[in-house]
Amino acid sequence: MAMFSWWRRAKGPLLHIAGDEGEGPVVVLIHGIASSSVTFEKLVPMLVDRHRVISIDLLGFGESPSPADATYTLEEHVSALTRTIDSLKLREPFVLVGHSMGSLIASRYAATNRRRLTRLVLVSPPIYVSPSAIGDRRDRAAMGIYLKAYEYLRSNKAFTIRNAAMLAKLSPIRNVLEVSERNWTAFVLSLENLIESQTTISDLAAVRVPVEVVYGTLDPFLTPAGLRIVEQLRGITVHKVEANDHIIRTRLARVVVKAIG
């Protein structure tokens, strides 16, 4: 039974295809933690006139399955994404767009499926590294604060769910943020096993297609140290959007469209 459980996790379950519309070169969209494909509400209408746009809910979020034995590691998320994309039987390479945590998953997919993509677009990528690897004292302290904050959120369920609900009410996109009893396990394990323990820098170094990074200058989840490392990698173009936060608002969506090409 344990062997069967391991095989099932390695293969990955099929994820929910939340949207598949338009015609033309394919663009696949994957959202971030505690969200769903509604993340791309502003973006999809700007793409469907020239692209086939496929939106996928990540493992444990939206309408995708939440396996009882899932640990929500990067490997599990990528495995489920890979199986789902394979099931689409796409004939041509495509553009993969990841938002927030989805950008970390997209980076690993791009690094291990080099011939599948034409371009990788990372939107609001939360790039974190170990504080001990950062030379600048202020950047090292800032990185440590982020990681401690995430540990606090994981350890204080009632506080996290309550405050997430408050933030969701203020969001310009309905249901773009959900932390609830329904997805708590997926949220807390994805935060710990993927975002806090990430390999995004090494994954990006292995990517062989053009990489576009788009983020808002007011994004509270991005760290200067992580962004500086990404900006120095070969083959990466960075687009900064003034006065935009973590959410894909109309202004940021327009820049993403240009990055997709």
N, C-alpha and C positions, 0 to 999 in steps of 0.2 A: 504493500500500500504506500509506503514511504517513497519507494522508487517511482511509482506512478505519479505521486504528487510532485516529485522533482521534475519528471518529464513534462508534466502539464505546465508547470511554471516556466520551464525552459522554452517550451513552444509558444506560450503566450496565448491568452484568449482573444477572440475577435472583439474589437472595440466597436462602439456605436458610431455609424456614419451619420453625423447630425445634418449634413448638407452636401449636396452634389448637384451643382447647377452651372449653366453656362457652357460655352463651347470654345475650343482653342487649346493652347498649351496649358498643361495641368499645373495647378497650384494647390498644394496640400497645407492646411492650416491646423496647428495644434496649440492648444491653450496652456495656461499655467495652473499652478496649484490653487485649490479651493475655488475653481471656476469651471467653465464649460465652453462650448463653442459659441455661446452668446458674446464672448470676448470680442469676436470679429464682426459684430453687428454693423459697425460703421465702415469696415473695410470691404466686406463681400460685395456690396452694391457697386463699389468703385472698380471691381475686377471682372464681374461676370460678362461684361460686354465684349471682352477680348480673351477671356480665359475660362477653362473649366475649373471651378473652385470646389474643393472637397474639404469639408470641415470634420474633424474627428475628435470625439470626447476621449480623454485619456483614461487609463485604468483607474477605477475607483471614483471617477468624477462624471458629472453630467448623467447621461443614460448608459454609460458603459458599465460592464460587470465589476463587481467587487469580490473577488474570490476570497473565501474564508481563510485560506492559507497564504495569501499574498503578503509579502514583506515590503513591497513598493520600493525596491531598489532601482537604480538606473537600468540595470540589466533587465529587470522584469518589465519596466515601462517600455524599453526599446524593443524587447521581444514581442510584446503585444502589438506595438505600433508596426513592427516589421510584418507580422502575420497579417495584420489588417490591410496594409498597403499591398502586400502580395496578393491578397484576395481580390483586389480591384483589377488585377491583370492589366496594368498600365503598359502600353506598348512603347512609349517614349520616356526619356528622362524628364524629370519634373522639378519644379521649384518647391522647396520645403521651407515653410515659415513657422517659427516657434516663438511664442510669447511667454516671457517670464520663465517659469520652470520648463515650459515647453521648449524654450530655446536650448536648455541644457540637454534635453532628450534629443532634440533635433541635431545637436552637435555630435553626439555619439552615433546617431543613425548615419549622418554624413561621413563620419570617419570610418565606419565599417561597411558602408554601401556606396563606395566611391563612384561607381558607374551608374547609379540610379538617378543622380541629381544633376541639374544644370546650374543651380545656384542655391545657396543657403542664406536665409534672411532671419536674423535674430532680433527680436523686438523686446526692448527692456530686459536684457539678460542679467540676472543677478549673479555676477561672477564673484565668487568668494574663494579665498585661499587661506591657508593656515597663517595666523598672525605671526608665527615664528619665522615665516618666509618673507616678511615685509621689513625692509630696512628703516623706512621713515617711521619715527616714533608716533606721530599723530595718526598716520594711516594704520599702523599696527593697532593702536588703541581703538580706532573706529571699527576695524574689522572684528576685534574682540567683542565690542558692544553689540554688533549685529548678531553674532553667534550666541551670546548670552541671552539676547532678547528672544531668539528663536527657541532656546532651551526653556525659557520661562513660559512661552506660549504653549509648548508641548506639555509642560508640567502643570498647567493651570487651565483645565478644560472649561470650566464654567466661565471664567474670565474671558477666554479666547472666543468662545461661542457668542457670548453676550456682546463683546466689542465688535466682532465681525458682523453681527446683525445690525449694529448701529452704523457701521461704515457702509454696509450694503444699501441702507436707506438713503445715504447721501450720494451714491454713485449715479452718474448720468446714464448708465446702462443697467437695465433691470436684470436682476439675478446674476450679475457678473461676479459676485462674491458670495460664496456659501461655505460656512464652516458650521456643521450641525452634527447631530447624533448619527445621521445617515452616512456622512462621509468622514467622520472623525478619524477612524483608523487610517484611511487613505491619506488624509491630511497630515497627521502626526508622523506617520512612517515615511511619507514622501519628503517631508521637511527634514527629518533626521537622516534618512538613508540616501537621499539624492541631493538636496540643496546644501545641507551642511557638510556633507561628505562627497563633494563633487570632483570630477576630473575634467572639467570643461576646457581648461587651458591646454592640456595634452591632447584632448580630442580635437580641438580646433587646429592644433599644429599638424594633425594628420589629415585634415580635409584638403581635397585637391580641386575643389570648384571655388569660384568667387564667393566670398562671404560678405554680406552687407549687415552692418549693425546699426540699428535705429533706436534711439532712446531720447526721452525728454529730460531737459536740464533740471526739472523739479522732481524727478523720480526719487522717492525716499528709500527705495530698496536697492539702489545701486551704490557701489563703493568706488571711490576714486582710484584706489590701488588696483582693483580688479579691472576697471576700464582701461587704465594705463597699460597694463600687461597686454590686453586684447588689442589695443591700438597699435602695438609694436609688432604684432604678428604679421607675417607675410600674407598677402592676398586678401586682407581685410580692409574694407572701406567703412568708415564711421560717419553716420548722419546724426547730428544733434538737433533736436527740435526744441526751440525756446518755449518756455512757459508751459510745458506739458509734463504731466506726472506719469504714473505707471500705466494708466488706462489708455487704450487705443481710442483716443478722441479723433475728431474729424481732421484736425491739423496733422496729427501724427500719422493717421491713416493715409493721407495724401503722400507723405514721404515714403511710407512703406510701399505704396503702389509704384512709385518711381524706382525704388530699390529692386522690386520684383522684375521690372522691365517689360 
